């Protein structure tokens, strides 16, 4: 067969094009930020207006905060209450994506969101892993922290629980399709969900020992997401998954939105309620040091704690709400 220029172009195009099954892109080189939502980057203005996707505000706002993504549902009420109590703070920029992704992709090196550079010097950083803050301490960027709220693991299932899932041991069943946070960038699974599966001796069965993102860890059985708080309820409602590990707060939020899902409680200590604390501190190079301290003081108030509790989070204790020295990083295992 004679290979013409037109045929050659067609063959090359087919070779590099992403493969679609339904609406799922299977190309290995799909854009890394195709899971980004501008709702993850919000600017809260005095007077109540909220802008989305104004990444440049990370350089100019009166308070800039990079926070663990799974508290996105709290921010509207919380920040508006904070600004009501501090009316001179006119503009608050809040980013809510996985904290490991923030640490590695925006704080320790210059990052971009949708082609726009984002500040490497926020006023406040928070994570579900104190180890992330320890890395920043080692880099000379943070000194103190407090635990400002807590959470616990829960299973999300379809409304009515059609598969009759009773608890985490059922994750070992062969008849379930599972949707879980990925172990690479989502702290809920990296630090807590994976530990729970190992406690139950289910790690290998559920994950196949695979660590990846946007992928089938076990083909047709266990899917690892990019943003589990969006993807897992979507997959469950669409009949593409039967169950997923989430935070209790995410089940409550989904039900408030009218999503056709419900939760199955995980008992202690498997739910990691004793460990799943949110650590926060001021960034030494942040340009709004006084406003950062005012926000940290606000988080320790009864009003702020009540707002978090209203979204399914667990209130921090008085001792947890006191600032403490960030521990040094643990030495790497030999």
C-alpha positions, 0 to 999 in steps of 0.5 A, a space after each residue: 500500500 502506498 503511504 501518502 502524506 495525507 495517510 501518514 498524517 492520519 495514522 500519526 494523529 490516530 496514534 497520539 490521540 487520547 482513547 475515549 470510552 464513554 467520556 473517560 480519557 485513557 491517554 496517559 499524557 492527559 493534562 495534569 490539571 484537567 481535574 481543576 475546578 475554579 471553585 477550588 480557587 475563590 476570592 471572598 470580597 467584603 460585602 459578600 461577593 465571591 470570585 472564582 479563578 482569580 489566581 492573581 489574587 494569591 499575590 494581592 489579597 489581604 489574606 492568602 490561604 492554601 488549605 486542605 481541599 476537603 473543607 471546601 464546603 465550609 469556606 463560604 460560611 466561615 470566611 464570610 463570618 470572619 470578614 464580618 468580624 474583621 471588616 477591614 480585611 477586604 479580600 481573602 483568597 482561599 485555595 482548597 486542593 490536596 495539600 500534598 499537591 500544594 506543598 510539592 507543586 506550589 510552595 517548594 517550587 513555582 506553580 501554575 494554575 490554568 497557565 497562571 503563576 500562583 504565589 509561593 508565599 501564602 499567609 497560611 498553609 494547612 494540611 491533614 498531615 503534620 508531616 507536610 508542615 514539618 517539611 516546611 519547617 525544615 525549609 525555614 518557612 513555618 515554625 508553629 501550628 495548631 490543630 483546628 478541626 478533625 474528621 473521620 473516615 466513612 463509606 459513601 454508598 448509593 441511596 438505599 444502600 442497594 449492595 447492603 454494605 455494613 462496614 469497612 470489612 465489606 471492601 473485601 467483597 468481590 461483588 463491589 466496584 470501589 472508588 477511592 481517593 488516590 494515594 499519591 496526592 490525596 491525604 485522606 487515602 495516603 495517610 488514613 484510608 490506606 492505613 485502614 485497609 492495611 489494618 484490615 489486611 485488605 490493602 493488596 486485595 483492594 488496591 492490587 498494590 498499585 499507587 496511581 491517580 486517575 486510574 484503575 488500581 484493580 481493573 474494573 474493581 477499584 478506581 483511584 480518583 483525582 478529586 474524590 469529593 467530586 468524582 466518588 459521588 458522581 461515580 456512585 450516582 452514575 452506577 459506576 461505583 458501589 462504595 468509596 472511602 470519604 470523610 464524614 463531612 463529605 457524606 453530609 455535604 453531598 446529602 445536603 446537596 440532594 445527592 443520591 448517596 448515603 453513608 455507612 459509619 466506620 467504627 473506631 479506631 478504623 475511622 482514624 478519628 483519633 489521628 485525622 487532625 487538620 494542622 495549620 500555621 502561618 507562613 513566615 514569608 507571607 506578606 499579611 502576618 497580622 491578618 494571618 494571626 487574626 485568622 488563627 485566633 478566629 479559628 480557636 473561637 466557639 463560633 468558628 468551631 461551631 461552623 465546622 461542626 455544622 458540616 460534619 467535622 469534629 471540634 478541636 479541643 482547647 489544647 489542640 487549639 493552642 499553638 505549638 512548635 512544629 516537630 522536626 521531620 522524621 528521618 528517612 527510613 534506611 
